[in-house]
Amino acid sequence: MVSQRCKMMVKEELVKIGLAYATIELGMIEVRGNINPQQYNQLKENLFKSGLELLDDKKSILVEKIKNVIIEMIHHSADLPKRNYSDYISEKLQHDYTYLANIFSEVHGITLQHFIINHKIEKVKELLLYNEMNLTDISFQLHYSSVAHLSNQFKKTTGLSPSFFKEMNQKRSCNLENL
């Protein structure tokens, strides 16, 4: 669950099947009382119909926690941690980074580092589209070692240079305004 919309969908499904909850956070639900097998299966089925998944194996749950820490860190924090991402993730989840990275790769099929890079590039795209920051400022905010490093990673991930991406979206926006 990344968005408010997802949280609302989960709340609705819990209410529909009569389950009281204490909290609904990113990827986690704390339910009050016990869930009988029928309620569990109904919740799982209803969430699946809504495009969400109820995880019940420990590895998948840990991977969701890892993903949530990364998404929170990159997309929802005012400042990214100034220290190593691996140290930050390990501290947040109270596990050794190598263990977390191995579980993540096993379950998710890509490396943890690749997942982080993909989300950083998504954040770069978002900041470019807002048109409030230049590439130097974006590079600094996301803790890239240089604008060149950011540009190379962006091109490697998207196939486009950051400036071409920004220009392409400005043209698209301009064309929509002329309709």
N, C-alpha and C positions, 0 to 999 in steps of 0.2 A: 504494500500500500504506500504509494508515494504521494498521492494528491489528496486534497480535501474531498474530492468527488469519490475516490475509492473508500475513504473512511465513512462517508455518508452511506454508500452502498452497503458496506459491512454492517453499519448500525441498523439499517432498514431490515437486512436479512436476520440479524439477531432478534429484533423486535418481532418479526413475522413468526419466528418459531418459538417465541416466548423465553428467550435466554436473557438474563440480566448480565450486564457487563460492568466492570469497574473502570477499565481504560481501553482505548483503542489508539494505538500509536503506529508508527511506521512499521508495518510487517508484524505487529504483535497485538493480540487480543487477550485481555485478562477477563475471564468469565467468572461471575459469582456463582458458587454452587457447582454441582456436578452436571455433566452433559451425558444424557443417556445415548446409546448407540443410534437410535432413531433420529434424535436431534442432530447428532454429529453428522450422520449421512445426509440429512436434509440440508444442513448448513453447507456442507461440502458441495452438494449438487447445486444449490442455489448460487453459491459464489462462483462456481464453474460456469453457470449460465450467464453470469455477469462479466465473465472474462477474468475472474480472479481464481486463485488456487489456495486451498487449505493444505498447508504442509504439515506432515506429521512425522517425518523421519529426521533424526538429529542433524545429519549432514546438510540437508536442504534448509533446515531452519537456521543453521549457522551461516550458510551462504547468504540467506536473506538478510540476516543481521549484518553481514559484511557489506552487502550491497547498500543497505540502508545507511550505514555509517558513511560510506563513500558519497552517496547521493546527498546526505545531509551536509557533509563536509564541503562538497563542491558547489551544490546548487542552493543551499539554504543558509549557509553561514556568511556572516558579514566579512569575515577574514578567514582565509585558509590557514591552517596551522603552519607556523614558520619552521617547524621541525620536519623531519622525515615522515612521509606518509605512513611508512611501515611501522614506525614507533607509535604514531597517533592511533592507527587502527588496532595494533596490539594492545595498547593501553585501554582503549575504549571497550574492547571485547575480552580482555583478560586472558589472551592466548598468545602463544609464540607466533610471530609473523609467518615463519616458514610453514608451520602447521596450517595456519589460515590460508596461505597461498596454495598449498597442496590440495586442501579440501576444496577450495574455490575452483581450481583448475579441473579437478576430478568431476565435480558436480556440474559446473557451468560450461565447461568445454573451452574456455579461454583463460589466459593468465590474469591474475589479479591486476598486474601492472597494465595490461592491455585494457581492462575494464576501466581503470582510473583514467588512462589516456583518452578513451572514448568519451567519458563524461567531461573531462576538461575541454575537449574539442567542442562538445555540445554547448558548454558554457561560453566558450569563445564565440561560437556562432550567435548565441543569444545576445552577447554584449555587442557584437558587430551590428546586429540588426537594430538594437536600441540606438545606435549611432551617437552615444553619449561619451564614449571613450575611444581614444586612438589605440593602435596596436601596441605601442610602447606601454601605455597605461594598463592595458589588458594583460600584457606579458608580465608586468610587475605584480599586478593583483593576483594572478594565478601562479606566481612563483616560478616562472620560466627563467632559465639562466640568461636568455637573450631573446630579442625579437626574432632573430634568425632561427633559433631553436623552436620557438612557437610556430613560425611560418613553415618550417620543414615538417614538423609534426602534423600541422593542419593539412598540408598538401598530401602527406603520406596517408593520412586517414580519410580525407574527403576527395582527393584527386584534384582539388582546386587550391589556388593560392588564397589567402585571406582577403586580399584586395579584390580579386576577381569575384569571390563569393559575395562580398559586400556590394560590389558594382552590379552584379547580376540581380541581387535582391532589390536594389534601388530601382533598376530598370523595370523589374516586375511590378513593384509598387507603383511606379509612375504610370505604367500601362494600365493598371487597374483604375487609377484615378481618372484616366482619359475615357473610360468606358461610359 
